[in-house]
Amino acid sequence: MSKIAATFSALKAQHKTALVTFITAGDPGRESTVPLMHALVAGGADIIELGVPFSDPMAEGPVIQRACERALANGVGIKDVFGYVAEFRKTNQTTPVVLMGYANPIERIGAKAFIEQSVAVGADGAIVVDYPPEECEEFAAAMRAAELDLIFLLAPTSTEQRIEQVAKVGGGFSYYVSLKGVTGAGNIDVADVAKRLQAIRKHVKLPVGVGFGIRDGATARAVAEVADAVVIGSRIIQEIETAGKDGAVAAVQAFTTSIRTALDA
């Protein structure tokens, strides 16, 4: 059983919803990433998505785009991301870490090297936004062979055929994008999310997390009624932007704690 699967299993036994949190590696500074990862865990995050900075993050709204720009300006690339995971693992061996990003950085170093380095540093899986499931069965199989989970996105526009393909090759959990559009946009219609999750679960037996548009404890709690996990990214990046380098760690921990408290209420 993968670390991600074990986490969901343990939370289910406790009747708890998983809290999945996202930050961009290298934002707001090169030395900020690992302290922020620990702050997320201290605040109650169950899984960390660590964003690999990329110059053209097509699915991201302006908040995460700016985070990528700051990280790239700080000179942070995929090799640095591996280094951050290795550093985090020196004191935390249990919290799953998922590398989230786009195909280009992986293609530059090669899929084999990406998998080998992920294993070496203690990463647990990846979300590659522009890897469609029907075109990366070989990569998904190689990830599984290395005991890594390849997590796929599903959207309100996903066809039944796409859902079936995700069920076939996906691992860890499935990430349902609750809104049409980019990260950080709009408000979630929880009733519509519940309806879509019913359709997804006809095929996908993995836990399903819901993200895009979860901005506060009330929204998180509402989504938790229908999902196995809530995923929060843009709102955390906003906390980092507002607090700046000096206050980011405390702000992120406080915000994460507020979400965890709402989920467990």
N, C-alpha and C positions, 0 to 999 in steps of 0.2 A: 504494500500500500504506500502510495506517495505521501509526502509530508502534507500536501494540500488536502488529499483525500482524508488523511488521518485527522486533520484539523476540523474539517466539516463533520466527520463522524463524531468527534468528541463534543463539538458544539450541539449537534443534534441530540446527543444523549443528555445534554444539559438544558435542552429546549431553548437554545440561544441562536440568534441570527448572527452570521459572520459579518464583521466589519472589515471591508477591504479598502485600503487607503492608498492614494497615489501622490507621489512627489516626483519632480524631475531631478535627476542626478546633476549635481553641479550648480543648483539654484538654491539660494541666492549667491553662494560662494563655493569654491572648491572644497573648503573644509566644513561646509555646513551639512553635507549629505548624511554622513553616518550619525551625527548627533540628532538630526531630524528623524532618521529611521528609529532610533531608540526612543525618541519622544512619542512617535506614533504608537509604539508598543506600550509604553508607559501609560498612554492615554486610553488604551484598550483595543487597539487595532489587532486583528487576527491574522491578516495577510497584508503584505506590503507589495504594491506595484511600484517598481522603480523605473521611471521613464528614461529611456536612452535618448539624449538630445539629438534632434534632427532638424535640418534647415527648412523642411517643407512638410510639417505635420498636418496632413490634409483633413484629418477628422477632428482636429482641435480648434476650439474657439480662441479668442484673443488672449485670454488669461494664460492658458497653457502654451500658446504660441510665444508669448513674452517670456515665459519661463525657459523655453527652449533657446530663445535668443540670448538670454542672460547666461545660460549654461555654456552655449557655444562661444560667447564672448569671453568666458572664463577658461576656454580651451579644453572643455570636457568632452571626451569621446567615449566610444564603447569600451576601450581598454581601461579607462578610468572607472567606468561603471563596474566592471569586473572587480577592480581593486576595492571599490566601496563595499561590495558584497562580501569580499574576503575579510575586510576589516570588521564589518558588522558581525560576521560569524565568529570572530574571536571571543565575543561575549554573549552571543545569542545563537544557539544552535537549533532553536525550535520554531521560530516564526517563519512561515514560508515567505520567500521572496520571488516575485514574478517580474521578469524583465519585460517592459512594455515599450514598443516602438514600431519601427517601420523596416521594410525589407532591405533598404539600401545599406545600412551599417552591417547587417548580417552578410549580405552579398559581398561586401568589400573584404571581409575577413574569411568568408567561406562558411557554409553551414556546418561542416565537420568541426572547424576550429571553434565556432560559436558554441556548439554542443559540448565539446571537450572543455572549454574554458568555463562554461556554466557549471558543469559538474565539479571542476577543480575548485571553484570558489565557493560552492555551496548554494547556488541558485536552484530553484525548484521548478521553474517553468518559464513560459514566455507567451506574450500576446504580440502577434505581428499583424498590425492593423490591415496591411495590404497584401497579406497572404490568404487568398481565398481557399477554403478547405478542399475544394475539388481539384485544385492545382498543386497541392503540397502533401499528398499522401505519403510520398517517400520521406519528406522531412519529418512529418508527424510520426512515422514509424521509427525513424532514427532517434527522435526525441523520446519516444516510449521505451526504446531499447536501452536508453541511458537513464531511465527512470525519471524523466522530466515530463511535465505536463505542457502540452500545447493547447492554449485556451483560445477559443474563437468567439467573435462577436456575432450576435444576432440582432436584428433591428425590426421595427414595426413593418418594414417592407419585405422582410425575408420570406421567401416562398417555402412551401412545404418541402420541396426538393432540397433547398439549401439547409433547412433544419435537419433533414435526414442525413445530409452529408456531414454536418457538424456532429451529429450523434455518432456517426461512423468513425470519425478521426479525432475528435476532440478529447481532451483530458482535463482533470482537475475540477473545473466548473465551466459552465457556459455563461457568457457575459451578455445580458440583454440590454441593448441600448434603448432606453425608454422613449427617446424623442427622435423625430426626424430633424437632422441638423448636426451641429457640432457640439463639443463638450461645453457645458456651462450655459446652454441656451434653454429658455422656456421653462414651463412648469409641468410637473408630472401629473398625468391623469391616472390615478391608482387603479380605478375600475378598469380602464383600458389595459393597463399593465397586467392585471389579474387575468383578464380574458386571453391576452397573448401568451402568458405563461402556461395557461391550460393547454393551448395548442402546441407549445414547445415541448411540454412534458409528455405529450403523447409519443414522442420520439426520443427525446433526450433524457437519459436516466441520471445524468450528472446533476449536482446542485446547480441552481441558476441564481446568479447575482444580477442585480439591477443597478445601472448607473446612468449618468447624464441627468443633471437637474436636481440631484439631492443636495440641498443647501443648508438644512437645519435639522434639529432633533425631531420636530414634528413630522417633516417629510420622511425622514429616515424611519421613524416608527411606523408610519402608514405603509411604506413599502415593505417593511419587515413582516407585515401581516400576510404578505403574499409571496415573498421571495426568500431564498435561502441565505442571501447575502445582500448587503447594500454596499455600493461602491461610490466613494467620494474622492474627487480629484480637484476640480477647478476651485471649489470653495476653500480647500486647504491651501492651494497656491495663492488665493487672495489673502489669506491670513499671513502668509510669508511676505507678500508684497507690502501689506500694510505695516507689518512689524519691522521689516528690514532685517539685516543680518543679525544685529544684536538681540532683537526680540523674537526672532522667528521660532526658535526651539520652544520657548515658553508658550508662545501663542498657539503653535500647532498642538502641543500637548493639551492645553486647556480646551481647545476646540474639539479635539478627538475625544477627550473625556466627556464633553457635553453630549456628543453623539452616542457614545457607549452607554451613558446614563439613560438616555432616551430609549435606546434599544432594549435595555434591561428592565425598564420601568414596569 
